[in-house]
Amino acid sequence: MAKECTHRSFLSNNPTPSGQGCAECLRTGQKWAQLRMCLTCGHVGCCDSSPGKHATAHFQETKHPAMKSFPEGKWAWCYVDETYL
């Protein structure tokens, strides 16, 4: 049975992206596989398939609950409820 997300309201958020790439990777010279954007503040970070896993690190630091794929935004994920939105 799929978990119900308690953060669906974040799907209506449209924050300004922090950039067109993962800032942490750009600073350190790392490469990313895919990007994710925080639906609370717009932080753009790399996905968990990337060495830095900066999108998840952003969640762990800020507790901002949801992100979406970036730049296309075709799907979203809730870190807290561990389910797609």
C-alpha positions as CSV (number, residue, x, y, z in Angstrom):
1,M,0.0,0.0,0.0
2,A,1.4,3.4,-1.0
3,K,2.0,6.0,1.7
4,E,-0.2,9.1,1.7
5,C,1.8,12.3,1.6
6,T,0.9,15.1,4.0
7,H,2.9,17.7,2.0
8,R,0.8,17.7,-1.2
9,S,0.2,21.5,-0.8
10,F,3.9,22.0,-1.8
11,L,3.0,21.0,-5.3
12,S,1.5,24.4,-5.8
13,N,4.7,26.2,-4.7
14,N,6.7,27.7,-7.6
15,P,9.9,29.0,-6.1
16,T,12.6,30.6,-8.2
17,P,15.3,28.1,-8.9
18,S,18.6,28.9,-7.3
19,G,20.4,28.3,-10.6
20,Q,20.6,26.0,-13.6
21,G,22.9,23.5,-12.0
22,C,23.9,22.1,-8.6
23,A,25.8,25.0,-6.9
24,E,27.7,22.6,-4.6
25,C,28.9,20.5,-7.5
26,L,29.9,23.5,-9.5
27,R,32.0,24.8,-6.6
28,T,33.8,21.5,-6.1
29,G,34.0,20.4,-9.8
30,Q,31.8,17.4,-9.3
31,K,29.5,16.1,-12.1
32,W,25.8,15.4,-11.5
33,A,23.5,12.8,-13.1
34,Q,20.2,14.7,-12.7
35,L,18.9,17.7,-10.8
36,R,16.2,18.3,-8.2
37,M,14.6,21.6,-7.0
38,C,13.4,22.2,-3.5
39,L,9.7,23.2,-3.5
40,T,10.1,25.3,-0.4
41,C,13.1,27.6,-1.4
42,G,14.1,26.7,-5.0
43,H,17.5,25.2,-4.1
44,V,18.8,23.2,-7.0
45,G,20.8,20.2,-6.0
46,C,22.0,16.9,-7.6
47,C,20.1,13.7,-7.3
48,D,21.0,10.6,-5.2
49,S,22.6,9.0,-8.3
50,S,25.2,11.7,-8.3
51,P,28.3,11.5,-6.1
52,G,27.3,14.6,-4.0
53,K,23.6,13.8,-3.3
54,H,23.2,17.5,-2.6
55,A,19.4,17.6,-3.0
56,T,19.1,15.0,-0.1
57,A,21.7,16.9,1.8
58,H,19.6,20.0,1.5
59,F,16.6,18.2,2.9
60,Q,18.7,16.8,5.8
61,E,20.0,20.3,6.6
62,T,16.8,22.3,6.2
63,K,14.0,19.7,6.6
64,H,12.2,21.2,3.6
65,P,9.9,18.3,2.8
66,A,9.5,18.1,-1.0
67,M,11.4,18.5,-4.3
68,K,10.7,18.0,-7.9
69,S,12.7,16.9,-10.9
70,F,14.5,19.8,-12.5
71,P,14.3,21.5,-15.0
72,E,11.2,19.6,-16.4
73,G,9.4,19.1,-13.1
74,K,7.6,16.0,-14.3
75,W,7.4,14.4,-10.9
76,A,7.9,15.3,-7.2
77,W,9.1,13.5,-4.1
78,C,8.3,13.9,-0.4
79,Y,11.4,13.2,1.7
80,V,9.4,13.1,4.9
81,D,6.7,10.6,3.8
82,E,9.0,8.9,1.4
83,T,6.6,8.9,-1.5
84,Y,5.9,10.5,-4.9
85,L,3.5,13.4,-4.9
